[in-house]
Amino acid sequence: MKMEELREKDKDSLVNLEKELTENLFAARLQKRTGQLENTAKIVGTKRDLARVKTVLRARELGLEVIETPVAGAPKAEKKKPSKAVKLEAKKKQAKASAKKAPTKTAKKKEVAKRAAKAESKPAPKAKADKKADKADKKKAGKSAGKKK
């Protein structure tokens, strides 16, 4: 069942369809357990249909979906399909986005080389003993400065 078909239905028929699909799903699961179900894809299809129905019902409940009621004598609105140029442009954008997400092997190698160069240019971290000695020197310098006053 397609979403367009479901969106065209009213709330009562969707609720009835939801109950029917729930019963069908239960029956299919029961048949599977007893070994009577030959087509196990029926369970997956029923679950998906049930999810679609619940999605439409919830969207209407939240007010995310507007239900248009046809007015007598009013012309129907035509759906415009995107032109070929718009579709082509969307494909190009998608290709650019996917190119940015997945760097090539050479780009990865360059990045690794940059990181290695940065690591070499940084000074080596001081050992803990050296840091303690520096702190002790600073304390002595501070104490001797205080005595001079």
C-alpha positions in Angstrom: 0.0 0.0 0.0 1.4 3.4 -0.9 1.5 6.5 1.3 -0.5 8.5 -1.2 -3.3 6.0 -1.0 -3.3 6.1 2.7 -3.2 9.9 2.9 -6.4 10.0 0.7 -8.3 7.9 3.2 -10.2 9.4 6.2 -9.4 8.7 9.8 -12.1 6.0 10.4 -11.0 3.9 7.5 -7.4 4.2 8.6 -8.3 3.1 12.1 -10.2 0.1 10.6 -7.3 -0.7 8.4 -4.9 -0.6 11.4 -7.0 -3.1 13.3 -7.2 -5.3 10.2 -3.5 -5.3 9.7 -2.8 -6.0 13.3 -5.1 -9.1 13.1 -3.4 -10.2 9.9 0.0 -9.8 11.5 -1.0 -11.9 14.4 -2.5 -14.6 12.1 0.7 -14.6 10.0 2.9 -15.0 13.1 0.7 -17.8 14.4 0.9 -19.6 11.0 4.7 -19.2 11.0 5.0 -20.8 14.4 2.8 -23.7 13.4 4.6 -24.1 10.1 1.7 -23.3 7.9 3.0 -20.0 6.5 4.8 -20.5 3.1 5.5 -16.9 2.3 7.4 -15.4 5.3 7.7 -12.1 3.5 4.0 -11.6 4.3 4.9 -10.7 7.9 7.4 -8.1 6.8 5.0 -6.5 4.3 2.2 -6.4 6.9 4.5 -4.8 9.5 5.5 -2.1 7.0 1.9 -1.4 5.9 0.9 -1.2 9.6 3.8 1.3 10.2 2.7 3.4 7.3 -0.9 3.5 8.6 0.3 4.5 12.1 2.5 7.1 10.6 -0.3 8.8 8.7 -2.6 8.7 11.8 0.1 10.2 14.0 0.9 12.9 11.5 -2.8 13.9 11.4 -3.0 13.8 15.2 0.0 16.2 15.5 -1.4 18.4 12.7 1.6 17.8 10.4 -0.6 16.6 7.6 -3.4 18.8 6.2 -6.4 17.0 4.8 -7.8 18.8 1.8 -11.5 18.4 1.3 -12.6 19.0 -2.3 -15.0 21.8 -2.8 -17.8 21.3 -5.3 -17.0 23.2 -8.5 -13.5 24.1 -7.6 -10.7 23.1 -10.0 -8.3 20.4 -8.8 -4.8 21.5 -8.2 -2.3 19.9 -10.5 0.9 18.5 -9.1 3.9 19.9 -10.9 6.8 17.5 -11.6 10.3 18.9 -11.3 11.9 19.6 -14.6 14.9 17.7 -15.9 17.2 20.6 -15.2 16.2 20.6 -11.5 16.6 16.8 -11.3 20.1 17.1 -12.9 21.1 19.8 -10.5 20.0 17.8 -7.5 22.0 14.8 -8.7 25.1 17.0 -9.0 24.7 18.3 -5.5 24.3 14.8 -4.2 27.4 13.7 -6.0 29.4 16.6 -4.5 28.1 15.8 -1.1 29.1 12.1 -1.4 32.5 13.2 -2.8 33.1 15.3 0.3 32.1 12.5 2.7 34.4 9.8 1.2 37.9 11.0 0.6 40.1 9.2 -1.9 43.1 7.1 -0.9 45.5 9.9 -2.0 43.6 12.4 0.1 43.9 10.1 3.1 47.7 9.7 2.5 48.1 13.5 2.3 46.3 13.9 5.6 48.4 11.3 7.3 51.5 13.1 6.0 50.3 16.5 7.3 49.7 15.0 10.7 53.2 13.4 10.8 54.8 16.7 9.8 52.9 18.5 12.6 54.0 15.9 15.1 57.6 16.3 14.1 57.5 20.1 14.4 56.1 20.1 18.0 58.6 20.0 20.8 58.8 16.8 22.8 56.7 16.8 26.0 58.7 17.2 29.2 59.0 14.3 31.6 57.3 14.5 35.0 60.7 14.8 36.7 61.6 17.9 34.6 58.3 19.5 35.4 58.7 19.0 39.1 62.2 20.5 39.0 60.9 23.5 37.1 58.2 24.0 39.7 60.7 23.8 42.6 63.0 26.3 40.8 60.0 28.7 40.5 59.1 28.3 44.2 62.7 29.0 45.3 62.8 32.1 43.0 59.6 33.3 44.5 60.7 32.8 48.1 64.0 34.6 47.5 62.2 37.5 45.9 60.0 37.7 48.9 63.0 37.9 51.3 64.5 40.9 49.4 61.5 43.1 50.3 
